[in-house]
Amino acid sequence: MSTPPPRRPPIKDPRAVPVAGTDAHLPAIAREHLTADWLRQRFLHAPDAALAPEIPGDGGQFAGRAPTPAAVLVPLVQRPEGLNVLLTQRASHLRDHAGQVSFPGGRAEPEDGSPERTALRESEEEIGLDESLVELIGQLPIYRTITAYEVTPVVGLVRPDFSLRLDAFEVAEAFEVPLAFLMNPAHHQRHEFEYEVPGDEGPLKGRRQFLSMPWTGPGLAMSNADPDVGLSASTPKEFFIWGATAAMLRNLYRFLQA
């Protein structure tokens, strides 16, 4: 029986991976472009240069896996002080992406019929977000994960008078980050490391890179998914945004900047 070829190693502790630098040399998106009206027009009349993602995916896929369609909602909450991005922190007991920051969303179901329907359904199931409070304004390019998910980010404007109901099995906490913070590349940290995995036909060597956008602030709501956290939702803490979520936010930056 042949031995499976070696795979690149998973990143178990992204905070421990050295920061190679930031993109502070790139311009931040102007605040006048981070408004609901400007974004509506951008998605209606996006230039061709904005449609190509800077980061199309994780950089590889496991062999033999058929593509699986999925969608996430990129919820932009319309606060008086400006737009905020609503994010979740996944429960620590989950098999996949435990404890990671993510957009609400998931695998498409046959009855969904569209990425928009998938994103809205999953958001209602995961965090109790009422779809009647969401105005969908467009999509970002598909992001392909190493596990063969083809994720469509669906962007929506969210009225601020929502209430959340977190699914305790999947979601530990929900929080908001100012869109202006995330659209400033000075806050985009680049991590990289080299790896070597032994194999029957020689080691697999390579270099992995990823972005992070750490944010410190209060949460909005907590479930009982991680009862050992010992913090209230309003307690300021660091949320480590990285991986696919950070990559899709970077693609939003490119979409707005191009």
N, C-alpha and C positions, 0 to 999 in steps of 0.2 A: 504494500500500500504506500502510495507516494505521500510525502509530507507536504501540507499546504505551504505555498510560498509565504515568506515573512511579510507582515504588514507593518506600516509605520505605527509607532507607539501612540496610544492615546495621551492627551494632556490631562493629567489628573489634578494638578494644582496650577492653574494658569498664573496665579499671583507670584509663584516662585520662578517663573520664566523671566529671564532678564529683559529689561526694557532697552531696546536698541536706540530709541529716539522718539520724537514726536514730529508732527507735521505742522509745527508752528510757523513755518515759512509760507504756508498756504493761507489765502484770505478766508476769513469767516464770512458766512452768509450775512448780508446786510439785514439789520433788524426790520427794515421796511419791506423786505421780501419774506419775512416770517409771519405773515398775516393770513387770515383765512381767504380774503379776497385775492391776494397775490397768488396764493397756492392754487386756488381754483383756476385762475387764468393760466398758470404754468402747466397744469395737467391738461388743459384744453388745447394749448398751443405750444407744446414742448418742441424745441428744436431737435433735429436728428441727433446732434451730438450728445443730447441728454439721455438718449434711449439706450446707450450701451453701458452696461454696468462696469464699474471699476473692478469689482470683485465678483466674478460670476458664480463662484462656489468654493467649496472647501479645498479644492486643488486635487481631487481624485475621487474615485468611487470604488467600493468593494466589488470585485468581479462577480458576475453571475446574478446580479440583482436587477430586477426590472424596475424602471422608474415608477415612483409612487407620487401622484399629485397631492399637494397640500397647499394650504393658504394660511396666512397670518393677517391679523388686523394691526395696522400701524395707527393707533388711536391718538389723535392730536386734540387735547382737551383745550377748549377755548376759555382760558382764565382771563380775568380783567388785566392782569399784568403781562399777558402774552400766552402763546401756545406752549403747552406741556405735552410730553410724550408719556402715555400711560404704559407701564411695563409690569411684568410679574416676575416673582422669584419662585422657581419650581420647588416642590417639596423635596426634602433631602433623601427620602426613602425610595424615590423612583429609580427604575432600572436605567433609564436613558436620561442623560443631561440633568442628573439630580443636583438640586441647589443652584442651577444656572438661571441667569436672567433671560427672559424671553418675551416676545410678543404673545398675546393670546392667539391661539390658532391650533391647527392640527391637520390630520389626514382628511382628504376629501372623501365624502360618502357618495355613492351612486345617485342618491336622490337630490344632492345639492344642486347639480347642474351648472355651477359657476364658482370661480374662486371667491367672488363676493359673498355668495350664500354660505360657503364653507367658513369664511372668516367671521361672518356675523353669528353663525350657529355656534362655532367653537367659543367665541367670546362670551356669548350668553351662558354656555355650559360651564366654562372655566371661572368666570368672574361675575356672572350675573348682569352683564352690560346689556341694557335694553336697546335693541336695534333701532327703535323709533327715535333715539337720541343721537343716532349716528348718520351723518351725511357723507356718503362715499364720494370721493372726488377723483380717484384714479388708482392706477397700479404702478408698481415699480417692476423692474426686470426680474424674471425668475431667478431664484438662487438655488443651486444644486448642492446637496449635502453629500458627504462621503457615504452615507447610508442609502443613497439613491432617491432621496426625497427631492421633488421639484417644487419648491415653495414659491408661491406668488404672494408678495406683500401687497395688501390692499390698504390704501390710505383713506382714513376717514376723519372728519371733523366731529368732535363729540361735545355736545352741550354740557356745561359744568354741573347741571342739577341732577346728575346720575347718582345712584347708590350701588354699591358693590355687594355681591354675595359670592364669596370665594368657594370653589370646590376644594375641600380640605384634602382630598386624596392627591390632587395634582398641584395645587398652588399654596405656597406658604404665605406669600405676602404680595401686595400690589403697591406700587409707588409711582410717582410722577417725577420727570426730569425736564427742566426747561429746554425747549427745542433749540434755543439760542446757544445753550451750553454744548449740546450735541453737534450742532452745525458749525462749531469752531474747531478746526483741526489742531489747534494748540492742545486740545484735550484728547486727541487721538494718539494713543501710545502704541508703538510698534514693538512687538516682542518677537524674538527669534531664538532658535536653538538648533543644534545639529544632533542627529541620532544615528545609531548603528544597531541593527537588529540581526542576530545570527540566523543563517539559513543553510540548507543542505548544499546549495550551489553558490555559497558565498554570502557575505552579509549584505543586507539592504541598508544603504547609507543615504542620507538626505538632510535637508534643512526644512524646518517648519517655521512658518511666520503667521502671526495673527495680530489683530487689533484689539485694544481694550479702551474703554471710556469710563473709568471709575467715577462714581458720583456719590457724594456724601450728603444725605438729607433725610428727612422723615419719611415714613411710609404713609399710606392711606388706610390700609386695612390688612389685618392678619387673620389667618385661619388657625385651626388647632393642628395643622399638619406637622409642625415642628414644635411641640410643647416645651422642648428644652431650651428654646431660644432665650427666654427670660427677658424679653424686651417688649415694650408696647409699640403699637404702630407709629406713634408720634415720636419715638426715640430716634434722633439722628444716628445714622449708621452708614457704612460704606456698602454700596451696591456695585459689584464688579461686573460691568457690562463687557462681554467679550464674545469671541467666536462668531457664529452665524448672525446673532443679533447685532453685534457691532458692525459686521460686514454689511448688513442690509441698511443700517443707519449711514454708513459711509457711502453706499450707493445712492441714498437719498441726498446726501451732500453733493455728490457728483451731478445728480439730476437737477438740483437747484442752481449749481454753480456753472454748469456748462453753457 
